[in-house]
């Protein structure tokens, strides 16, 4: 099997060498070259023809955004952004320009987060083999053309009170397509687990909140689930729920070192359906791996409803395909049809 050829682009010598060392710990990956700025990266992209590029955004001579714009126009290649927490807002701009995913800047080798980042980076790089850049481009076009026009209600047969959405690689654009279509008087609560590093979900929630009719925020300990409000699990943590009287609240949990996926979609869904039973709607979007399969099975068994994104639009069809393979998908739809389906399933409260 041919190795995955990676070009590492970063103006920091420490970051270049650290990322290179991380990648070289896997025998299926080859670091084809390193570049210190966008101009250097352009020439090496043409000469080395990498399968994937890790890209810093803040660089001299030619920054990452300029290089990304050139790359997507001339040599479309999967890109993983490498960003510091302080630049978290710029990451989502890069994702809207065609980058596929991102990781945090590498910590010191002595840091307890170092091994977690190695695992995360290798997982993302190897998962890029299944990535479809053409679908990512189409999803970004949908966002640009349709904007935040909202869907209208069609009364449905399911009395859904809460919606749980799980996503990974390609999730930010898919979530934007869905959430921008929901009306301000959406009558159910929404909880979201998007695989994302610690320190980035706050900016992601703020960005979504600025373009959506519903309210969106990063979840905090003790937040109460409310109709028309979406909570995004903080990166690097897991989200569960508890009931006090008639109200449902969020509990944020530190992950265990054995947790394969963080935030965990399975944990979120299984905890939620324990409370809402058949009034739960589960949605699994693009992503690698099988997170969400157990949770969707729990929702289906409880009499709730389940939707997965179809291969037509999923940038990585791993998670949706695994849910369908397990028999837990009641509906398979392209991402742009999911918001209409969600609304059609939910009756307005007190109607």
Buried (B, 14 or more C-beta within 10 A) or exposed (E): EEEBBBBBBBBBEEBBBBBBEBBEEBEEBBBBBBBBBBBBBBEBBEEBEBBBBBBBBBBEEBBBBBBBEBBBEEEEBBBBBBBBBEBBBBBBBBBBBBBBBBBBBBEEEEEEBBEBBBEBBBBBBBBBBBBBBEBBBBBBEBBEEEEBEBBEBEEBEBEBBBBBBBBBBBBBBBBBBBBBBBBEEBBBBBBBBBBBBBBBBBBBBBBBBEEBBBBBBBBEEEBEBBBBBBBBBBBBBBBBBEEEEEEBBBBBBEBEEEBEBBBBBBBBBBBBBBBBEBBBBBBBBBBBBBBBBBBBBBBBEBEBBBBBBBBBBBBBBBBBBBBBEBEBBBBBBBBBBBBBBBBBBBBEEEE
